[in-house]
Amino acid sequence: MSLFQYRLPEVHNMLHSKTVSVSELTEESLSAIAEHDSKVHAFLTLNEEGARASARALDDKLASGAARGLLFGLPAGIKDNIVTKGLRTTCASQFLTDFQPIYDATVVSKLRQADAVTIGKLNMDEFAMGGSNENSSFGAVRNPWDLERVPGGSSGGSAAAVAAGEVFFSLGSDTGGSIRQPASYCGVVGLKPTYGLVSRYGLVAFASSLDQIGPITRTVEDSAYVLQAIAGYDAQDSTSAKVSIPDYLSSLTGDISGLRIAVPKEYIGEGVDASVRESVLSALQVLEGLGAVWEEVSLPHTEYAVAAYYLLSSSEASSNLARFDGVRYGVRVDDGGGLLDLYHNSRSRGFGPEVKRRIMLGTYALSSGYYDAYYLKAQKVRTLIKQDFDEVFKKYDVVIGPTAPTTAFKLGSQTEDPLTMYLNDILTIPVSLAGIPAISIPCGFAEGLPVGLQIIGKEFDESTVLRVAHAFEQHTEHHTARPQL
């Protein structure tokens, strides 16, 4: 049995009793990567020397009896759009193929303070733009449950690495569902916190008003531990929220008696596979048995979410990616022409087709004569979507539905149809536009592939989201299933 199949408190008990050392945990992670990653392709850069050095230092700390951090000794993977000092950060793009940051993202610093061990950087869709991880310029990640299927995206490497038992947990980023959707496809737990709860400082920006870092883990309890370690105000992030951070672990009581659940009819209607709908309805029966009550509601502006999201996110991407110009860092293709030729050649060579597509879409939406017709209208739709959730939360504690309308699809099956690919995020995008928290947890299988249950909460009410998810997890065994690689 892999050490990574134990719960976090169990691993810490083994460390405390000297049954296992941090160095042994680290070697198990590196061995699993050596065994499986040629098939899964979750990692882009390994930190073998640094991880082993960190493990030795933590073993010395354990022997000395010094205080231990919340994530003491746990091997972690970091999505490759989160900067790590001295450790290559590429955003899975040829533009940054040799980029080595000179500072750590705030979340990386917090993981160090919590005594986690950074194993390496995880594959992703280029600049976080994609829902299948096929947009990585270093090659696609494969789903550990079926190597012919996608792991989801853009945090596909983060989800696949946890599902394959290569790391104990990972960090991903979620712009329109990029933590939750791959968690659903790979049968793990993925949490998108409320916008502003976790610092974005050091996250390479895709869409600044939507991006949020969060954990991918095997269990809800582990997710609560990681969130506890990375949440909190950061003066270096102008969008960071000054809110008190509760004890998330104390919310895992298992008691959901009287909980009021809203189930949007738009989330279980047309376009959702029958097997996915059946798994979600079965999950609701479990929650009913634990004392919760649920009713069908409507989120009427859901149908406009995908269009609004891609206009807004692409517009912000057009602005954010303007800094990648071949002058200051990254790829520089100078063929002896003028400055405009340098820009053109560097960006043409460095960016992949999906990134170019979104930059062009965003630039068009922001251009003179089209701003009001597209970007401004999309912002108004975003407000209406937020108001839909606000109205529902006046009566209900959480909103529940599927994370994705289908299970993981075949590699290559949607690469020629970007619009179909975009529609895979129809159930996660509204949450991102509203800036509220949501978690995806395993709730069943359809033809041998995992199905994810999405639990959506009120702004900064991660405690309730985690409580509901944990109660469900404790009365089912879906989270214990492991892929056979």
VOPAGU-2260 file (C-alpha; in pm, 1 decimal, decimal comma):
REM VOPAGU-2260
SITE   aa  ch    i         X         Y         Z
SITE  MET   A    0       0,0       0,0       0,0
SITE  SER   A    1     137,2     339,7     -98,2
SITE  LEU   A    2     208,2     581,6     184,8
SITE  PHE   A    3       9,1     838,3     -13,4
SITE  GLN   A    4    -311,6     639,2      33,0
SITE  TYR   A    5    -313,2     723,4     403,6
SITE  ARG   A    6    -485,9    1032,4     540,9
SITE  LEU   A    7    -267,9    1324,0     639,1
SITE  PRO   A    8    -304,6    1270,7    1017,1
SITE  GLU   A    9    -210,1     904,3     968,7
SITE  VAL   A   10     107,1     999,5     781,5
SITE  HIS   A   11     196,1    1248,4    1054,8
SITE  ASN   A   12     145,8     979,5    1319,1
SITE  MET   A   13     384,2     753,0    1127,7
SITE  LEU   A   14     640,5    1031,6    1111,8
SITE  HIS   A   15     603,4    1108,7    1481,4
SITE  SER   A   16     642,1     740,9    1577,8
SITE  LYS   A   17     947,2     708,4    1348,3
SITE  THR   A   18     766,6     440,2    1144,5
SITE  VAL   A   19     857,4     638,4     835,8
SITE  SER   A   20    1087,0     933,1     764,7
SITE  VAL   A   21    1042,0    1238,4     545,2
SITE  SER   A   22    1324,2    1109,5     326,4
SITE  GLU   A   23    1132,8     784,2     275,3
SITE  LEU   A   24     817,7     976,6     181,1
SITE  THR   A   25    1018,9    1181,9     -66,7
SITE  GLU   A   26    1181,7     873,9    -219,0
SITE  GLU   A   27     840,5     708,9    -254,7
SITE  SER   A   28     723,0    1011,8    -450,3
SITE  LEU   A   29    1028,6    1013,2    -676,0
SITE  SER   A   30    1002,6     636,0    -730,1
SITE  ALA   A   31     635,1     662,9    -825,9
SITE  ILE   A   32     721,6     937,7   -1074,3
SITE  ALA   A   33     999,8     724,7   -1221,9
SITE  GLU   A   34     758,6     432,4   -1255,0
SITE  HIS   A   35     447,3     607,2   -1385,1
SITE  ASP   A   36     525,3     946,0   -1532,2
SITE  SER   A   37     652,7     820,8   -1865,4
SITE  LYS   A   38     289,7     714,2   -1919,0
SITE  VAL   A   39     106,1     996,9   -1739,7
SITE  HIS   A   40     340,4    1289,5   -1820,0
SITE  ALA   A   41     225,3    1495,7   -1523,3
SITE  PHE   A   42     563,7    1654,7   -1443,6
SITE  LEU   A   43     758,0    1906,2   -1649,9
SITE  THR   A   44    1043,3    1974,4   -1405,1
SITE  LEU   A   45    1162,8    1762,7   -1112,9
SITE  ASN   A   46    1327,1    1910,9    -804,4
SITE  GLU   A   47    1509,6    1592,2    -699,2
SITE  GLU   A   48    1814,8    1749,4    -539,6
SITE  GLY   A   49    1615,0    2022,2    -365,1
SITE  ALA   A   50    1346,8    1779,0    -246,3
SITE  ARG   A   51    1601,9    1540,6     -96,3
SITE  ALA   A   52    1781,1    1828,0      76,7
SITE  SER   A   53    1450,3    1954,1     220,5
SITE  ALA   A   54    1363,5    1602,9     338,5
SITE  ARG   A   55    1696,1    1563,3     521,1
SITE  ALA   A   56    1648,4    1900,5     692,0
SITE  LEU   A   57    1296,8    1803,6     800,7
SITE  ASP   A   58    1419,1    1468,3     934,2
SITE  ASP   A   59    1673,6    1659,3    1144,1
SITE  LYS   A   60    1396,2    1889,7    1262,4
SITE  LEU   A   61    1185,4    1588,2    1362,8
SITE  ALA   A   62    1476,1    1434,5    1552,0
SITE  SER   A   63    1539,1    1758,7    1740,4
SITE  GLY   A   64    1180,3    1781,4    1859,0
SITE  ALA   A   65    1127,9    2122,8    1701,8
SITE  ALA   A   66     777,8    2239,1    1615,3
SITE  ARG   A   67     643,9    2095,7    1289,4
SITE  GLY   A   68     440,3    2270,3    1023,8
SITE  LEU   A   69      86,2    2181,4     926,0
SITE  LEU   A   70     199,9    1991,4     613,5
SITE  PHE   A   71     516,0    1851,2     764,9
SITE  GLY   A   72     709,9    1620,9     534,5
SITE  LEU   A   73     443,2    1586,9     265,1
SITE  PRO   A   74     562,6    1569,0     -98,7
SITE  ALA   A   75     379,9    1824,8    -313,0
SITE  GLY   A   76     361,1    1916,5    -680,4
SITE  ILE   A   77     317,2    2276,0    -798,7
SITE  LYS   A   78     136,6    2375,9   -1117,5
SITE  ASP   A   79     386,3    2523,9   -1357,0
SITE  ASN   A   80     227,1    2870,0   -1366,7
SITE  ILE   A   81     311,0    2929,4    -998,8
SITE  VAL   A   82     661,6    3073,4    -971,3
SITE  THR   A   83     930,1    2891,6    -771,1
SITE  LYS   A   84    1262,8    3054,8    -697,1
SITE  GLY   A   85    1541,8    2889,4    -893,8
SITE  LEU   A   86    1310,4    2614,5   -1021,7
SITE  ARG   A   87    1206,5    2635,5   -1386,6
SITE  THR   A   88     856,7    2775,6   -1442,8
SITE  THR   A   89     734,5    2743,6   -1802,6
SITE  CYS   A   90     354,1    2778,1   -1798,4
SITE  ALA   A   91     386,6    2480,4   -2040,1
SITE  SER   A   92     483,5    2733,6   -2309,4
SITE  GLN   A   93     780,4    2752,2   -2541,9
SITE  PHE   A   94     789,1    3122,0   -2457,8
SITE  LEU   A   95     917,9    3043,5   -2107,1
SITE  THR   A   96    1097,9    2717,0   -2173,8
SITE  ASP   A   97    1412,0    2826,5   -1982,3
SITE  PHE   A   98    1261,7    3076,7   -1737,2
SITE  GLN   A   99    1389,5    3049,4   -1377,6
SITE  PRO   A  100    1209,8    3286,8   -1138,0
SITE  ILE   A  101    1402,0    3487,6    -880,9
SITE  TYR   A  102    1131,6    3469,5    -613,3
SITE  ASP   A  103     867,7    3233,9    -474,1
SITE  ALA   A  104     493,8    3281,3    -508,9
SITE  THR   A  105     325,9    3349,9    -174,7
SITE  VAL   A  106     161,3    3006,3    -174,1
SITE  VAL   A  107     500,0    2841,4    -230,4
SITE  SER   A  108     646,1    3036,8      62,3
SITE  LYS   A  109     351,5    2924,2     274,4
SITE  LEU   A  110     409,2    2559,9     177,9
SITE  ARG   A  111     771,8    2597,2     286,4
SITE  GLN   A  112     659,6    2748,5     616,6
SITE  ALA   A  113     422,4    2453,3     659,4
SITE  ASP   A  114     719,5    2215,7     602,0
SITE  ALA   A  115     594,9    2059,0     277,7
SITE  VAL   A  116     848,0    1919,7      27,8
SITE  THR   A  117     833,5    2055,5    -329,0
SITE  ILE   A  118     885,0    1761,6    -566,0
SITE  GLY   A  119     853,2    1953,5    -892,3
SITE  LYS   A  120     642,8    2149,0   -1140,8
SITE  LEU   A  121     332,5    2005,9   -1304,5
SITE  ASN   A  122     216,9    2003,6   -1665,3
SITE  MET   A  123     -77,6    2216,9   -1773,5
SITE  ASP   A  124    -249,5    2377,3   -2070,2
SITE  GLU   A  125     -27,1    2657,0   -2198,3
SITE  PHE   A  126     -75,5    2968,3   -1983,5
SITE  ALA   A  127    -373,6    2785,0   -1825,3
SITE  MET   A  128    -576,8    2814,5   -2145,6
SITE  GLY   A  129    -757,0    2487,7   -2206,8
SITE  GLY   A  130    -978,8    2219,9   -2060,3
SITE  SER   A  131    -797,9    1900,0   -2160,6
SITE  ASN   A  132    -423,8    1959,2   -2105,5
SITE  GLU   A  133    -370,1    1895,6   -2476,5
SITE  ASN   A  134    -255,8    2258,2   -2520,1
SITE  SER   A  135      71,0    2203,1   -2335,7
SITE  SER   A  136     362,8    2273,1   -2567,6
SITE  PHE   A  137     550,9    1990,1   -2393,2
SITE  GLY   A  138     291,7    1721,9   -2471,0
SITE  ALA   A  139     -42,1    1620,5   -2324,1
SITE  VAL   A  140     -99,6    1473,6   -1980,2
SITE  ARG   A  141    -289,2    1142,8   -1977,9
SITE  ASN   A  142    -562,6    1038,2   -1738,5
SITE  PRO   A  143    -439,4     768,0   -1495,4
SITE  TRP   A  144    -780,7     596,0   -1515,3
SITE  ASP   A  145    -751,5     555,5   -1892,4
SITE  LEU   A  146    -432,4     661,5   -2067,0
SITE  GLU   A  147    -624,6     724,1   -2389,0
SITE  ARG   A  148    -834,0     994,6   -2222,2
SITE  VAL   A  149    -768,1    1351,3   -2110,4
SITE  PRO   A  150    -712,9    1438,0   -1743,1
SITE  GLY   A  151    -897,8    1768,6   -1781,4
SITE  GLY   A  152    -742,9    2109,7   -1771,3
SITE  SER   A  153    -581,7    2336,1   -1729,8
SITE  SER   A  154    -456,0    2178,3   -1403,2
SITE  GLY   A  155    -445,7    1832,2   -1561,7
SITE  GLY   A  156     -95,8    1757,7   -1439,9
SITE  SER   A  157    -188,4    1859,7   -1085,7
SITE  ALA   A  158    -487,5    1623,3   -1079,0
SITE  ALA   A  159    -316,3    1335,8   -1260,1
SITE  ALA   A  160     -13,1    1343,4   -1029,6
SITE  VAL   A  161    -234,7    1302,4    -721,7
SITE  ALA   A  162    -452,6    1035,2    -885,3
SITE  ALA   A  163    -142,7     840,2    -993,9
SITE  GLY   A  164       2,3     849,1    -640,5
SITE  GLU   A  165     304,8    1054,1    -745,7
SITE  VAL   A  166     260,3    1323,4    -478,5
SITE  PHE   A  167      54,5    1354,5    -162,5
SITE  PHE   A  168    -112,8    1674,9    -282,5
SITE  SER   A  169     -71,1    1943,6    -544,9
SITE  LEU   A  170    -158,0    2304,6    -611,3
SITE  GLY   A  171    -350,1    2409,1    -920,5
SITE  SER   A  172    -510,5    2728,5   -1044,9
SITE  ASP   A  173    -876,4    2769,9   -1136,3
SITE  THR   A  174    -994,8    3038,2   -1379,4
SITE  GLY   A  175   -1310,7    2881,0   -1520,1
SITE  GLY   A  176   -1298,1    2535,0   -1362,5
SITE  SER   A  177    -933,0    2438,9   -1403,6
SITE  ILE   A  178    -906,2    2272,8   -1062,0
SITE  ARG   A  179   -1254,1    2125,5   -1036,6
SITE  GLN   A  180   -1294,2    1977,9   -1384,2
SITE  PRO   A  181    -962,9    1781,8   -1382,6
SITE  ALA   A  182   -1036,8    1670,1   -1025,9
SITE  SER   A  183   -1366,6    1531,9   -1154,2
SITE  TYR   A  184   -1205,9    1355,1   -1450,2
SITE  CYS   A  185    -926,6    1205,5   -1237,2
SITE  GLY   A  186   -1135,1    1101,9    -935,0
SITE  VAL   A  187    -970,9    1328,7    -676,6
SITE  VAL   A  188   -1074,1    1627,7    -463,1
SITE  GLY   A  189   -1028,7    1976,2    -608,8
SITE  LEU   A  190   -1114,8    2298,6    -425,2
SITE  LYS   A  191   -1151,8    2645,3    -578,3
SITE  PRO   A  192   -1154,5    2893,7    -288,1
SITE  THR   A  193   -1342,6    3222,2    -286,3
SITE  TYR   A  194   -1169,5    3479,9    -504,4
SITE  GLY   A  195    -924,0    3668,0    -283,0
SITE  LEU   A  196    -893,3    3406,8      -7,6
SITE  VAL   A  197    -561,5    3271,3    -138,0
SITE  SER   A  198    -291,3    3506,3    -263,3
SITE  ARG   A  199    -233,0    3526,5    -638,8
SITE  TYR   A  200     109,8    3685,5    -593,7
SITE  GLY   A  201     347,8    3478,3    -805,5
SITE  LEU   A  202      73,8    3319,1   -1015,6
SITE  VAL   A  203     138,2    3398,7   -1383,2
SITE  ALA   A  204    -180,9    3580,2   -1475,1
SITE  PHE   A  205    -429,0    3452,0   -1730,9
SITE  ALA   A  206    -745,0    3641,0   -1627,8
SITE  SER   A  207    -673,7    3842,0   -1315,4
SITE  SER   A  208   -1035,2    3885,8   -1202,3
SITE  LEU   A  209   -1094,4    3509,0   -1216,6
SITE  ASP   A  210    -768,1    3326,7   -1137,4
SITE  GLN   A  211    -751,1    3153,2    -799,5
SITE  ILE   A  212    -504,4    2900,8    -654,6
SITE  GLY   A  213    -635,9    2595,2    -469,6
SITE  PRO   A  214    -546,1    2241,8    -356,0
SITE  ILE   A  215    -594,3    1904,4    -523,1
SITE  THR   A  216    -589,7    1614,2    -277,6
SITE  ARG   A  217    -712,5    1259,2    -223,4
SITE  THR   A  218    -954,9    1342,0      57,7
SITE  VAL   A  219   -1160,7    1637,5     178,5
SITE  GLU   A  220    -976,7    1636,0     510,9
SITE  ASP   A  221    -644,5    1674,0     330,2
SITE  SER   A  222    -795,4    1960,5     127,8
SITE  ALA   A  223    -888,0    2137,4     452,0
SITE  TYR   A  224    -530,4    2100,6     579,4
SITE  VAL   A  225    -378,8    2247,9     263,0
SITE  LEU   A  226    -629,8    2532,8     248,3
SITE  GLN   A  227    -552,6    2614,0     612,3
SITE  ALA   A  228    -186,1    2647,2     519,7
SITE  ILE   A  229    -223,0    2865,4     208,1
SITE  ALA   A  230    -522,7    3090,8     286,6
SITE  GLY   A  231    -486,1    3442,6     421,9
SITE  TYR   A  232    -433,0    3807,4     340,2
SITE  ASP   A  233    -125,8    3906,8     141,1
SITE  ALA   A  234     -28,7    4274,2     104,5
SITE  GLN   A  235     159,6    4185,4    -215,7
SITE  ASP   A  236    -169,5    4093,6    -385,9
SITE  SER   A  237    -399,9    4390,8    -439,9
SITE  THR   A  238    -701,1    4155,8    -475,1
SITE  SER   A  239    -629,2    3967,9    -152,8
SITE  ALA   A  240    -920,3    3982,1      93,5
SITE  LYS   A  241    -876,5    4093,8     453,8
SITE  VAL   A  242   -1093,5    3827,4     615,0
SITE  SER   A  243   -1039,8    3613,4     921,4
SITE  ILE   A  244    -938,9    3255,5     845,1
SITE  PRO   A  245   -1143,7    3001,5    1043,2
SITE  ASP   A  246   -1025,2    2660,0    1156,8
SITE  TYR   A  247   -1136,8    2460,1     854,5
SITE  LEU   A  248   -1056,5    2128,3    1020,1
SITE  SER   A  249   -1300,9    2195,7    1302,9
SITE  SER   A  250   -1581,3    2222,4    1046,7
SITE  LEU   A  251   -1544,5    1856,4     948,0
SITE  THR   A  252   -1805,4    1738,2    1196,5
SITE  GLY   A  253   -2002,5    1506,7     968,4
SITE  ASP   A  254   -2323,1    1676,3    1083,1
SITE  ILE   A  255   -2536,7    1816,3     801,3
SITE  SER   A  256   -2874,9    1769,4     964,7
SITE  GLY   A  257   -3115,0    2037,2     840,0
SITE  LEU   A  258   -2878,3    2152,4     565,7
SITE  ARG   A  259   -3064,9    2315,9     275,4
SITE  ILE   A  260   -2940,7    2216,6     -70,5
SITE  ALA   A  261   -3032,3    2385,0    -399,1
SITE  VAL   A  262   -3004,1    2179,1    -717,7
SITE  PRO   A  263   -3018,4    2397,7   -1030,1
SITE  LYS   A  264   -3230,0    2244,3   -1304,1
SITE  GLU   A  265   -2978,6    2386,3   -1553,5
SITE  TYR   A  266   -2709,3    2162,5   -1399,4
SITE  ILE   A  267   -2893,2    1832,0   -1438,8
SITE  GLY   A  268   -3086,9    1893,1   -1759,1
SITE  GLU   A  269   -3008,9    1873,7   -2128,4
SITE  GLY   A  270   -2643,0    1826,2   -2213,8
SITE  VAL   A  271   -2557,6    1630,8   -1897,5
SITE  ASP   A  272   -2489,1    1261,9   -1955,8
SITE  ALA   A  273   -2749,9    1031,8   -1804,4
SITE  SER   A  274   -2483,9     838,6   -1610,8
SITE  VAL   A  275   -2345,4    1161,0   -1462,9
SITE  ARG   A  276   -2695,4    1277,2   -1365,5
SITE  GLU   A  277   -2766,2     940,2   -1203,1
SITE  SER   A  278   -2448,4     959,4    -993,5
SITE  VAL   A  279   -2538,6    1309,5    -874,3
SITE  LEU   A  280   -2895,3    1210,8    -783,8
SITE  SER   A  281   -2759,6     911,2    -592,7
SITE  ALA   A  282   -2526,5    1145,0    -404,0
SITE  LEU   A  283   -2820,7    1366,2    -312,7
SITE  GLN   A  284   -2996,1    1060,0    -169,5
SITE  VAL   A  285   -2693,0     997,2      51,2
SITE  LEU   A  286   -2704,5    1355,7     175,4
SITE  GLU   A  287   -3079,0    1322,2     234,2
SITE  GLY   A  288   -3009,3    1018,0     446,3
SITE  LEU   A  289   -2777,1    1231,1     658,4
SITE  GLY   A  290   -3054,6    1480,6     731,9
SITE  ALA   A  291   -3017,5    1733,1     451,0
SITE  VAL   A  292   -3306,1    1849,3     233,2
SITE  TRP   A  293   -3285,4    1950,9    -131,4
SITE  GLU   A  294   -3501,2    2127,6    -383,4
SITE  GLU   A  295   -3470,9    2207,7    -751,0
SITE  VAL   A  296   -3407,0    2575,9    -829,5
SITE  SER   A  297   -3317,0    2784,6   -1131,8
SITE  LEU   A  298   -3005,2    2984,6   -1212,5
SITE  PRO   A  299   -3158,8    3147,0   -1521,3
SITE  HIS   A  300   -2849,4    3317,8   -1661,3
SITE  THR   A  301   -2637,6    3001,6   -1667,5
SITE  GLU   A  302   -2685,4    2967,6   -2043,1
SITE  TYR   A  303   -2493,6    3291,5   -2100,6
SITE  ALA   A  304   -2200,8    3202,4   -1873,8
SITE  VAL   A  305   -1971,5    3041,3   -2130,0
SITE  ALA   A  306   -2000,0    3328,7   -2378,2
SITE  ALA   A  307   -1947,3    3590,9   -2105,8
SITE  TYR   A  308   -1652,7    3400,8   -1959,3
SITE  TYR   A  309   -1461,9    3361,6   -2283,2
SITE  LEU   A  310   -1506,2    3727,9   -2370,2
SITE  LEU   A  311   -1391,7    3844,6   -2026,1
SITE  SER   A  312   -1109,6    3595,4   -1974,6
SITE  SER   A  313    -975,4    3643,0   -2327,4
SITE  SER   A  314    -984,7    4021,1   -2286,5
SITE  GLU   A  315    -786,1    3998,5   -1965,1
SITE  ALA   A  316    -546,7    3749,0   -2126,8
SITE  SER   A  317    -488,3    3990,9   -2415,2
SITE  SER   A  318    -382,7    4252,8   -2162,0
SITE  ASN   A  319    -183,7    4024,6   -1929,7
SITE  LEU   A  320      12,0    3849,3   -2203,2
SITE  ALA   A  321     121,2    4175,6   -2366,0
SITE  ARG   A  322     423,6    4165,6   -2134,0
SITE  PHE   A  323     555,8    3860,7   -2319,8
SITE  ASP   A  324     724,1    4048,6   -2601,7
SITE  GLY   A  325    1071,0    3898,7   -2644,2
SITE  VAL   A  326    1240,3    4197,6   -2484,8
SITE  ARG   A  327    1259,4    4140,2   -2109,0
SITE  TYR   A  328    1248,2    3761,5   -2065,1
SITE  GLY   A  329    1143,4    3446,7   -2242,9
SITE  VAL   A  330    1186,0    3362,1   -2608,9
SITE  ARG   A  331    1357,8    3628,2   -2819,7
SITE  VAL   A  332    1351,3    3586,9   -3196,3
SITE  ASP   A  333    1551,5    3876,4   -3338,5
SITE  ASP   A  334    1599,4    3843,7   -3713,5
SITE  GLY   A  335    1755,7    4187,0   -3749,7
SITE  GLY   A  336    1435,5    4379,4   -3825,4
SITE  GLY   A  337    1278,6    4654,4   -3622,2
SITE  LEU   A  338    1107,2    4641,1   -3283,9
SITE  LEU   A  339     770,4    4540,1   -3429,3
SITE  ASP   A  340     939,9    4252,2   -3611,6
SITE  LEU   A  341    1093,5    4140,9   -3280,3
SITE  TYR   A  342     752,7    4142,7   -3113,4
SITE  HIS   A  343     588,4    3960,0   -3402,0
SITE  ASN   A  344     854,9    3692,5   -3441,9
SITE  SER   A  345     894,1    3625,8   -3068,2
SITE  ARG   A  346     520,5    3597,2   -3003,0
SITE  SER   A  347     461,8    3391,6   -3317,5
SITE  ARG   A  348     732,0    3144,4   -3216,9
SITE  GLY   A  349     663,8    3142,3   -2843,1
SITE  PHE   A  350     284,1    3113,3   -2820,3
SITE  GLY   A  351      79,1    2808,7   -2917,7
SITE  PRO   A  352    -242,8    2818,1   -3125,1
SITE  GLU   A  353    -490,9    2828,7   -2834,5
SITE  VAL   A  354    -308,3    3117,0   -2666,1
SITE  LYS   A  355    -300,8    3307,2   -2994,7
SITE  ARG   A  356    -671,9    3239,6   -3046,4
SITE  ARG   A  357    -762,9    3387,0   -2708,5
SITE  ILE   A  358    -532,3    3686,2   -2742,6
SITE  MET   A  359    -694,8    3770,1   -3076,3
SITE  LEU   A  360   -1046,8    3722,5   -2938,5
SITE  GLY   A  361    -968,8    3942,0   -2637,6
SITE  THR   A  362    -801,0    4211,5   -2840,9
SITE  TYR   A  363   -1102,2    4223,8   -3072,4
SITE  ALA   A  364   -1346,3    4248,8   -2779,2
SITE  LEU   A  365   -1149,7    4539,5   -2631,6
SITE  SER   A  366   -1099,1    4725,6   -2958,1
SITE  SER   A  367   -1260,0    5058,8   -3036,5
SITE  GLY   A  368   -1617,1    5018,6   -3150,7
SITE  TYR   A  369   -1659,7    4670,4   -2999,1
SITE  TYR   A  370   -1591,4    4731,1   -2627,1
SITE  ASP   A  371   -1953,5    4820,3   -2544,3
SITE  ALA   A  372   -2101,1    4549,3   -2765,2
SITE  TYR   A  373   -1891,4    4266,4   -2622,8
SITE  TYR   A  374   -1674,1    4329,6   -2316,1
SITE  LEU   A  375   -1911,3    4565,4   -2134,5
SITE  LYS   A  376   -2212,0    4344,6   -2207,9
SITE  ALA   A  377   -2023,8    4040,1   -2077,6
SITE  GLN   A  378   -1951,3    4226,5   -1753,4
SITE  LYS   A  379   -2323,7    4296,5   -1714,2
SITE  VAL   A  380   -2401,8    3927,3   -1766,5
SITE  ARG   A  381   -2142,6    3844,3   -1501,8
SITE  THR   A  382   -2330,8    4063,6   -1256,4
SITE  LEU   A  383   -2657,0    3885,6   -1337,6
SITE  ILE   A  384   -2494,5    3545,1   -1278,4
SITE  LYS   A  385   -2364,7    3664,1    -940,5
SITE  GLN   A  386   -2713,5    3789,5    -853,5
SITE  ASP   A  387   -2860,2    3448,1    -943,7
SITE  PHE   A  388   -2637,9    3285,7    -681,9
SITE  ASP   A  389   -2705,9    3560,2    -425,8
SITE  GLU   A  390   -3079,1    3502,1    -463,3
SITE  VAL   A  391   -3050,6    3125,4    -418,8
SITE  PHE   A  392   -2824,3    3162,6    -114,8
SITE  LYS   A  393   -3091,2    3364,9      65,3
SITE  LYS   A  394   -3274,9    3036,0     121,5
SITE  TYR   A  395   -3016,7    2759,1      75,1
SITE  ASP   A  396   -2682,3    2673,5     234,3
SITE  VAL   A  397   -2512,2    2515,6     -67,8
SITE  VAL   A  398   -2573,3    2454,1    -436,7
SITE  ILE   A  399   -2499,8    2104,1    -566,8
SITE  GLY   A  400   -2471,3    1952,9    -912,9
SITE  PRO   A  401   -2225,2    1773,9   -1141,6
SITE  THR   A  402   -1878,3    1918,4   -1184,6
SITE  ALA   A  403   -1870,1    1836,0   -1556,4
SITE  PRO   A  404   -2145,9    1724,7   -1794,0
SITE  THR   A  405   -1950,6    1415,4   -1900,2
SITE  THR   A  406   -1667,4    1194,3   -1786,6
SITE  ALA   A  407   -1320,2    1232,8   -1937,6
SITE  PHE   A  408   -1324,3    1227,0   -2317,6
SITE  LYS   A  409   -1074,8    1067,9   -2557,4
SITE  LEU   A  410    -749,1    1244,3   -2637,1
SITE  GLY   A  411    -776,8    1425,7   -2966,8
SITE  SER   A  412   -1153,9    1392,4   -2991,2
SITE  GLN   A  413   -1225,0    1765,1   -2947,4
SITE  THR   A  414    -904,5    1940,8   -3049,1
SITE  GLU   A  415   -1047,8    2046,1   -3386,4
SITE  ASP   A  416   -1363,4    2190,6   -3229,7
SITE  PRO   A  417   -1274,0    2459,6   -2973,3
SITE  LEU   A  418   -1637,2    2557,6   -2913,4
SITE  THR   A  419   -1727,8    2205,1   -2801,5
SITE  MET   A  420   -1419,0    2205,7   -2580,5
SITE  TYR   A  421   -1527,3    2536,0   -2422,7
SITE  LEU   A  422   -1873,2    2395,8   -2342,0
SITE  ASN   A  423   -1717,8    2130,3   -2115,8
SITE  ASP   A  424   -1681,1    2408,2   -1855,5
SITE  ILE   A  425   -2049,6    2507,3   -1857,1
SITE  LEU   A  426   -2101,9    2388,4   -1496,6
SITE  THR   A  427   -1786,1    2535,3   -1345,4
SITE  ILE   A  428   -1768,7    2874,2   -1518,9
SITE  PRO   A  429   -2068,4    3035,8   -1339,1
SITE  VAL   A  430   -1898,4    2978,2   -1002,6
SITE  SER   A  431   -1580,6    3147,0   -1124,6
SITE  LEU   A  432   -1771,2    3445,5   -1261,2
SITE  ALA   A  433   -1944,6    3483,5    -923,5
SITE  GLY   A  434   -1615,4    3450,8    -732,5
SITE  ILE   A  435   -1755,8    3197,9    -483,7
SITE  PRO   A  436   -1604,9    2871,9    -350,6
SITE  ALA   A  437   -1670,1    2524,4    -486,3
SITE  ILE   A  438   -1527,2    2178,0    -444,1
SITE  SER   A  439   -1534,9    1871,6    -668,3
SITE  ILE   A  440   -1536,7    1533,6    -496,9
SITE  PRO   A  441   -1571,7    1180,9    -640,0
SITE  CYS   A  442   -1932,6    1060,6    -633,1
SITE  GLY   A  443   -1933,3     752,6    -854,3
SITE  PHE   A  444   -1823,5     598,5   -1181,4
SITE  ALA   A  445   -1963,8     579,7   -1532,7
SITE  GLU   A  446   -1819,2     304,9   -1751,0
SITE  GLY   A  447   -1516,3     285,3   -1523,7
SITE  LEU   A  448   -1445,3     659,7   -1527,1
SITE  PRO   A  449   -1482,5     892,7   -1225,5
SITE  VAL   A  450   -1775,2    1133,0   -1187,4
SITE  GLY   A  451   -1737,1    1452,4    -984,4
SITE  LEU   A  452   -1992,2    1612,7    -752,0
SITE  GLN   A  453   -1965,6    1993,2    -729,6
SITE  ILE   A  454   -2058,8    2157,5    -399,1
SITE  ILE   A  455   -2085,6    2536,6    -422,4
SITE  GLY   A  456   -2093,4    2767,7    -121,4
SITE  LYS   A  457   -2146,9    3126,0     -19,1
SITE  GLU   A  458   -1864,3    3378,3     -42,2
SITE  PHE   A  459   -1587,0    3290,0     208,2
SITE  ASP   A  460   -1793,2    3000,5     346,3
SITE  GLU   A  461   -1543,7    2727,2     263,5
SITE  SER   A  462   -1621,2    2575,4     604,0
SITE  THR   A  463   -1971,9    2472,3     498,9
SITE  VAL   A  464   -1851,5    2346,1     160,2
SITE  LEU   A  465   -1588,4    2130,8     329,9
SITE  ARG   A  466   -1835,0    2010,2     594,2
SITE  VAL   A  467   -2083,6    1886,4     334,2
SITE  ALA   A  468   -1813,2    1729,5     119,3
SITE  HIS   A  469   -1657,6    1553,2     418,0
SITE  ALA   A  470   -1993,4    1420,6     541,6
SITE  PHE   A  471   -2062,7    1270,2     199,3
SITE  GLU   A  472   -1712,4    1127,0     173,7
SITE  GLN   A  473   -1737,7     960,2     514,8
SITE  HIS   A  474   -2049,3     768,9     407,8
SITE  THR   A  475   -1925,3     654,7      67,3
SITE  GLU   A  476   -1617,1     480,4     -67,1
SITE  HIS   A  477   -1571,1     654,9    -401,7
SITE  HIS   A  478   -1260,3     838,5    -281,2
SITE  THR   A  479   -1084,2     512,0    -193,8
SITE  ALA   A  480   -1077,7     383,8    -553,2
SITE  ARG   A  481    -738,8     401,0    -726,0
SITE  PRO   A  482    -645,4     368,9   -1094,1
SITE  GLN   A  483    -433,6      71,5   -1195,8
SITE  LEU   A  484    -138,0     198,9   -1395,6
